[in-house]
Amino acid sequence: MGAFDPQGLDDVIHGKLRLAVMSYLSAVEDASFTELRERTAASDGNLSVQLRKLEEAGYVDQDKQFVDRRPHTRVRMTDAGRRAWIAYLDALRAMIEAG
């Protein structure tokens, strides 16, 4: 049995909404902003802030375009984001096994 170490959890991912976004994006190729908002029950403003944090960490890319004069944002997990997600899950598993 290993040592219980919560310090191994990535603080960028560990926030509740960011965790939900990363979890959802890990299962799909990409998602629209609207889809993420609906799946996470987040407000537009809160989701925007949390996506920006994930983007600044290099975990997601946002493609912003206008479709029929309306903003349309698609979000996808980057390769670095996928590696961070797997590392996060591994750290969580290790904590559970150590507990």
C-alpha positions as CSV (number, residue, x, y, z in Angstrom):
1,M,0.0,0.0,0.0
2,G,1.4,3.4,-1.0
3,A,1.4,6.7,0.8
4,F,-1.8,8.8,0.8
5,D,-0.7,11.9,-1.2
6,P,-3.3,14.5,-2.2
7,Q,-0.6,16.7,-3.5
8,G,-0.4,14.6,-6.6
9,L,-3.7,15.9,-7.8
10,D,-3.5,18.6,-10.5
11,D,-5.0,21.8,-9.1
12,V,-6.0,23.0,-12.6
13,I,-8.2,19.9,-13.2
14,H,-9.4,19.5,-9.6
15,G,-11.9,22.4,-9.6
16,K,-15.4,21.0,-9.8
17,L,-16.4,22.6,-13.1
18,R,-13.0,22.0,-14.7
19,L,-13.1,18.4,-13.6
20,A,-16.6,18.1,-15.2
21,V,-15.3,19.7,-18.5
22,M,-12.2,17.5,-18.6
23,S,-14.3,14.4,-17.9
24,Y,-16.7,15.2,-20.7
25,L,-14.1,16.1,-23.2
26,S,-12.2,12.9,-22.5
27,A,-15.1,11.0,-24.0
28,V,-15.8,13.1,-27.1
29,E,-13.7,14.5,-29.9
30,D,-14.9,18.0,-29.2
31,A,-17.9,19.8,-27.8
32,S,-19.7,23.1,-28.4
33,F,-19.8,25.7,-25.7
34,T,-23.5,25.2,-25.5
35,E,-23.1,21.5,-25.1
36,L,-20.6,21.9,-22.3
37,R,-22.8,24.5,-20.6
38,E,-25.8,22.1,-20.7
39,R,-23.8,19.0,-19.6
40,T,-22.2,20.8,-16.6
41,A,-25.2,23.1,-15.7
42,A,-22.8,26.0,-15.6
43,S,-23.5,29.7,-16.3
44,D,-22.0,31.2,-19.5
45,G,-19.6,33.4,-17.4
46,N,-18.4,30.7,-15.1
47,L,-17.8,28.2,-17.9
48,S,-15.9,30.9,-19.9
49,V,-13.6,31.6,-16.9
50,Q,-13.0,27.9,-16.3
51,L,-12.3,27.1,-20.0
52,R,-9.8,30.0,-20.1
53,K,-8.0,28.5,-17.1
54,L,-7.9,25.1,-18.9
55,E,-6.7,26.8,-22.1
56,E,-4.0,28.7,-20.3
57,A,-2.7,25.4,-18.8
58,G,-2.6,24.0,-22.4
59,Y,-5.3,21.4,-21.6
60,V,-7.9,22.5,-24.1
61,D,-8.1,24.5,-27.3
62,Q,-11.0,26.7,-28.1
63,D,-12.0,27.4,-31.7
64,K,-14.2,30.6,-31.9
65,Q,-16.0,31.4,-35.1
66,F,-19.2,33.1,-36.2
67,V,-21.9,31.0,-37.8
68,D,-24.8,33.0,-39.3
69,R,-23.5,36.1,-37.3
70,R,-23.7,34.2,-34.0
71,P,-20.6,33.2,-32.0
72,H,-19.9,29.5,-32.1
73,T,-17.2,28.0,-29.9
74,R,-15.9,24.4,-30.1
75,V,-13.7,23.0,-27.4
76,R,-11.4,20.0,-27.5
77,M,-8.9,18.4,-25.2
78,T,-5.3,18.8,-26.3
79,D,-2.7,16.0,-26.2
80,A,-1.2,17.7,-23.1
81,G,-4.6,17.8,-21.6
82,R,-5.1,14.1,-22.2
83,R,-1.8,13.3,-20.5
84,A,-2.7,15.6,-17.6
85,W,-6.1,13.9,-17.4
86,I,-4.6,10.4,-17.3
87,A,-2.1,11.6,-14.7
88,Y,-4.9,13.0,-12.6
89,L,-6.9,9.8,-12.7
90,D,-3.7,7.8,-11.8
91,A,-3.1,10.1,-8.8
92,L,-6.7,9.7,-7.7
93,R,-6.5,5.9,-8.0
94,A,-3.3,5.9,-6.0
95,M,-5.0,7.9,-3.3
96,I,-7.9,5.6,-3.2
97,E,-5.7,2.5,-3.0
98,A,-3.5,4.1,-0.3
99,G,-6.6,5.1,1.8
